[in-house]
Amino acid sequence: MRAKTPSFIAEFPLRTTAADEVALSKRLAAARQIYNASLGEALRRLALMRQSKDWQHACPDARKRSWMNKAGIGSPTRSDPAAFRKTQERFGFYSRLHPEVRGGMPGCLLHR
């Protein structure tokens, strides 16, 4: 989706020494590894959550919705946000996702 306000991008080369480039390269590599590890863990937990009975109960099945809508039974197309939150908390999807990354790791290249 494009922004409706006018904008532009300007790129400026950095004036760095060889030592600065080495340090920057190491920090970017460490950040990339942390990001990829966090993403992998989040995707693993998401797959586990989607397989759980709680998640399936909170998210109505598409086949059930179609015949229920035709029969005029209730409002089956709505999901249950409270059940989703409960399942996310049970799997630690937001609160416990890599606490060592959120709090900082001693000795990490990002802290040097």
C-alpha positions, -999 to +999 in steps of 0.1 A: +000+000+000+015+033-010+016+063+013-006+091+003+018+117+014+047+127-009+080+112+002+115+106-010+146+085-002+181+098+000+211+076+003+244+089+017+276+069+018+291+065+053+326+077+060+340+048+079+374+034+087+382-003+081+378-009+118+343+007+117+333-014+088+344-046+106+325-037+137+294-027+117+295-059+098+298-080+130+269-062+146+247-065+115+255-102+113+246-107+150+214-088+146+205-109+115+211-141+134+190-130+163+162-119+140+162-152+121+163-172+154+134-152+168+114-156+135+121-193+134+109-197+170+078-176+164+069-196+134+074-229+153+052-217+181+026-204+156+024-239+140+020-255+175-007-230+184-026-237+152-026-274+159-039-270+194-076-277+202-079-243+219-069-225+186-092-247+165-121-240+189-115-202+187-113-202+149-145-216+133-140-240+105-148-227+070-170-256+062-190-252+094-195-215+086-209-221+051-237-245+062-244-225+094-247-193+074-271-210+050-291-223+079-291-189+095-277-201+128-261-174+149-230-156+139-205-183+131-181-162+111-168-144+142-138-158+160-132-156+198-105-130+206-103-140+242-097-176+233-069-165+209-053-145+237-055-174+261-039-197+236-011-172+228-004-168+265-003-206+270+022-210+242+042-179+253+038-164+219+044-128+229+055-127+266+082-154+266+095-151+231+132-149+236+135-130+268+172-131+266+170-110+234+146-085+249+167-081+280+200-081+262+226-108+263+259-102+281+288-105+258+267-101+227+283-083+198+254-058+198+265-044+232+301-037+223 
